[in-house]
Amino acid sequence: MIPPRLIFRKGLMKVLDQRLLPDRIVYLPVRDAAGTAKATRDMALRGAPLIGCAAAFGFALELRRLRPGSGPELARTAAKTADLLKAARPTAVALFYAADRMLGKALAFASAHPAAFSSADRNKLFEMLDREARLVTSEDEAACEAMGRFGARLLPKGCVIMTHCNAGALATMGIGTAVGVITAGHKAGKVARAYSCETRPYLQGARLTIWELMRESVPSELITDNMAAHIIKTCGVNAIVVGADRIASNGDTANKIGTYALAVLAKYHKIPFYVAAPVPTIDLKARDGDAIIIEERSTEEVTFIKGNRIAPRGVRVRHPAFDVTPAPLITGLITEKGVISPVTRANIAKTLSR
């Protein structure tokens, strides 16, 4: 079993520190939105759906610090809290979705209490925000289960499948998105072997995904990123499934750097390339992939591994954390509402309207 990623109680959230996995299981105490944002920026807390769930709880924690006041004061605090959370990572849309959803609840309460509100009213606000945060989480769990079912149906018997980064239980509050498809497929007797790319520079595949697959008893092997083409060609890989941090309205998909290369390889080798992601990952405001902001992270994450320098001092480094895979390279989007294929603007809109 995968340990709980978030443990939430009134006034406190405990976050599984994923920087220390798989060596140690340690929880960080988080008591406000600033702590939630810091854990997200520092990658202790990671995975697009999970940081959305954490943002919802972080929002609720922050507003618990609010003293009795007026609706306008509440509205200002709520807006600042949402902005603080959203600034933690610019690419993952689940973070924005959850923060804005919590903000909407707070603003509705503020509008209903334009004058001063009492301690009793404030307690009602706290209860409402806690319920909403838990609802965000339960929806994520249900979405993961649905994606696992839909994705498993796409896999052939004896499937040899490859994935990149970590889109498993550790990235969600459920069974995961892409890795959830693999584990569901394995339970259905369809997956013969899974390959996890190590995912440089942060090694989510080496530290997290392969650990999850092993704990779920999925026959699996770890490969370095530059082995992918050779393994696809020589080991019978017949499907690739990845997660997503943001999907534009036309289907262009931002995911961990290296995903685009795998999609190109899949096209050349004529194997399906699937993206598993919940519907809130789709950003209808982004017309195409060019509208997606690509986060540039620190040079140290490239030049150091676990505190050990691996590159010359003073070296110039690029570190885009994500890349964008064009929609024509994606065989299907696996969502909790079903599989979108072919991946077109019209088909996405049709699915979202259900």
N, C-alpha and C positions, 0 to 999 in steps of 0.2 A: 504493500500500500504506500501511496505517496503521502507524506505528512501534510497537515493543514497548511495552506499558504497564508491565510489570514485568520486570526482569532479576534473577534470583536466583542467587547463588553462595554457597557455604558462608561464613558470617560477614558477608555483605553483600547488601543488596537495593538496586537502583537503581529509582527511581520516576519515571515520566514526569510532569513538573510540568505539569498540565493548566491551571493558571492562566495560563500563558504562551502557550498555543495560541490561534490558529494562527500567531502571529508568530514564535515561537521553539520549538525542540525542545531541552529541557534536562532532565537527569535529576538527581534528588536522591538522595544516598547515605543509606540508612537501615540502622542496625546493631542496632536493638533494638525492643522493643514500644512504648516511649515515642515513638520516632521515627516508627513506623508510625501510632500514634494521632494524633500532631501533624499529619502529612501528611494524614490523613483529616479531622481537624477543620478544617484550613486550606484544604481543597478542592483541594490539590495532587493529591490522590488522591481520586477520586470515581467514582460509578457503583456501584450496589448489588452486583452480582456481583464486580466488581473489588475493592472494599474487603474482601469476604469472602476472596478469594484472597490479598490482601495481608496480611490478619489472620493467615491460616494461616502464611505465611512469617514474619511478624513474631513470631509465637509461637515458631516454631522458632529464630529468631535470638536471642530473649530467653533461651531455655533453654540455648543454646550458652554462655551466660555462667556457667552453673551449675558449681560446683566439686563434686568427689566429696563425697557426703554420705549422708543417710539418705532413705528413702522419704517419711516425714512432711515433711521439709524440702522435698523436691521437690514434694510435693502442695501445700504452702502457696505456693510460688513460682508453680506452674502456675495456681493459682486466682487469685492476684493479677494475673498476666499476662492471663488471660482477662477479668477484670473491667476492667482498664485498657483493653484493646482495645475491649470492648463499650461503654464509656462514651464513645467518640469520636463516635459518631452514634447516636441512640436509635431512629430509625425503620427503617433498613434491616435486615431480618431476616437477610440473607445474612452480615452481619458476626457476628451472634450464632451462627448455624449453624456457621460456620467456627471461631470461637473455642471454642465448646463441643465441637466435634468434636476439635480438637487437645487440649483439656483432657482429654477422655475417654481419649485415647491416653496422655497423661502420667500420669493417675491410675492407669490399669491397670498401667503400668510401676512406679509408686510402690508399688502394692499388692503387686506381685510381688517387691519389694525392701524389705521393712520395716526391715531393718537397713541398715548402711552398704553402699553399692555402690561398685564399683571404677571406675577410669578406663576400663577396657575396657567395663564395663557402661554407663557414661556415653556412650561413643562409639556403642554400640548404640542408646541412646535418641536421640541426635542423628540417626543414620541413619534411624530409624523416623519421627521427626518430619519430616525433610526429605522422605521418601517420601510421607507423608500430605499434606503441603502441595502437593507436585507432583500428587498424585492429585486434590485439590480443584480444582486448575487444569485438569487434563485433563478432568475431569467437566464443568467449565464450558464448555470448548471444544466438547465433544461435545453438550452441551445446546443451545448456540447453533446448531450445525449442524442439529440436529433441529427446533428451533423455526423456523428459516428454511425448511426443507422443508415443515413442516406449514402455516406461515403463507402461503407462496407459493401453496399449493393453494387457499386461500380467496379469493384476489384474482381479479377478473374480468380478461379481456383488455382492454388499454387502460386499466388502473386509474389513477385520479388519487387519490393518497393523501396524507394529512397526518399529521405526527407532532409531538410536543411534547417538550421537553427533549432529553437525549442518552441514548439507550438503544442505542448502537451499539458498535462494536469498542472504542472508548475507554472504555466503561463495563464491559467484560468482558475476558476473556482470549481470547475467540473472535471471531466475526463480529458479535456483538451480539444483542440481543433484538428490540426493535421495529425498529431500523434493519436488523438482520440479515434480518428479514422483507422489508423493502423491497429490499435489495440482492439477496436470493435471488429475489424476484419479478422484479426487473429482468433478472437473468441468465436467467430463464425466459421472457423476452419479454412479461411481463404489465404492467409499470409504464410508463405513458406520461409521468407527471410526479409528482414528490414535492414537497410543501410542508413546510418546517420552520418552526415558530413560534420566534421569537427566545428566548423563555423568560426574561422578566425575573423577578427582578433579576440573576441571575448569568449570563444570556446563554449558557446551554449550547447552545441551538439555533443562535444566531448564530455562536458561536465554534467549536463542535465538530461538531454534526450536519451542518450544510450543508457544512462542510469535508470530512467523511467522504463525503457523497454526491457531492461534486465529484470527490474522489479516486477514487471508484468509477465515475465517468462516468455517474451516474444523472441524467437530466434533472430539474433541481430549481430551486426558488426559495425565497428567504428572505422571510418575512413577519413583521411585528410581531404580538404576541399579539392586539391588538384588531382586527386585520384578518381573523381567522379566520372569523367568521360571514359576512362579505361574500365571502370567497374560496370558502367552501363553497357558498354560494348561487349565485355567478356563474361559477365555474370548473369545475363538474362534479365536485367531489370526491365520490368514491363509496366511500371507506373511510378510517377513522382507526385508527392503531395506535400504542400507547404502551407504555412499560415499567412496572415497578412496583418499589417498595421493600419493601412488605409487603402481603400479601393475607390477610384474615381468613378463618376457616374457612367463612364463608357466602359468600365472594366479594367482599365490600367491599374496595376496593383503594386503598391509599395510594400516590400518585405525586407528582411535582413539582407545586407549586402552579400551578393553571391547567388541570389535567387534568379536574377535575370539570366546569368550564365547557364544555370540548370535548365531554364525554359528553352534556351537556344539549343542546348544539347538534346533535350526531349524532342524538339521539332526535327532535328537532323536524324535522330534514331527512330522517329515515327512512333513514339510512345506517349500516352496521355500525361498531361501536366495539369494537376488539379490544385486549386487554392481553396482551403477550408477556412471560413471566417463567418462570424455571426453578422446578421444584417446591419447592426449599428456600425460596423466597420466601413460600410459604403457611405461615402461622403458625396451627397448629391450636389453640393456646392462646388465641387471640383469637377470641371468639365472633362479633364483628362489628366494624365500623369504629370504634365508640366505644371499643374497647379498644386502639386503635393510638395510641401517643404521637406527637404532631406536634411536630417539632423547631422551635423558634423561634430564628432565627439573628440575627446582629448587624444593628443599624440601619444601619451604615456600608455594608453591601452594597446597601442600597436608596438611600441618599443620595449615594453616590459611584459613578462608573464609571471604572475604570482610574485611580484616584487623583484624579479631578476631581469636585468637589462639584457636584451637580445640584439640590439642595434647600436651603431656607433653614436657617441654623444654628438649633439648638434645636428643630427640628420634631419632633413626636411621630410615631413610626413603628411599624407592625406588620410583622413579617416571619415569618409561618408558612411554612416551606420546603416543606410538602407539604399536599395536601388529600386527602379520601377520596371516591372515586366509589362510590355504592351499586351493589351487584351487579345490580339490575334494569336499569341503564343499560348494562351490559356485554354485548355480543353473544356473546363467547367469550373464554376464557382459553387462550392458545396456550402450551403447555408442551412439554417434551421427551418427555412421555408421551402427547401428543396434544392435541386441542382439546376443552376442556370447555365445552359449550353444550347447553342453557341453563346459566347460571352459578348453581348451587344448592349448598347444603351437601351434599346427597346425591350429586350428580354429582362434586363435588370429592373426597369420601371414596371414591367408587368408583374414580376415576382414581388416587388415591394408593395404593390397595390393589393395583394391578397389579404 
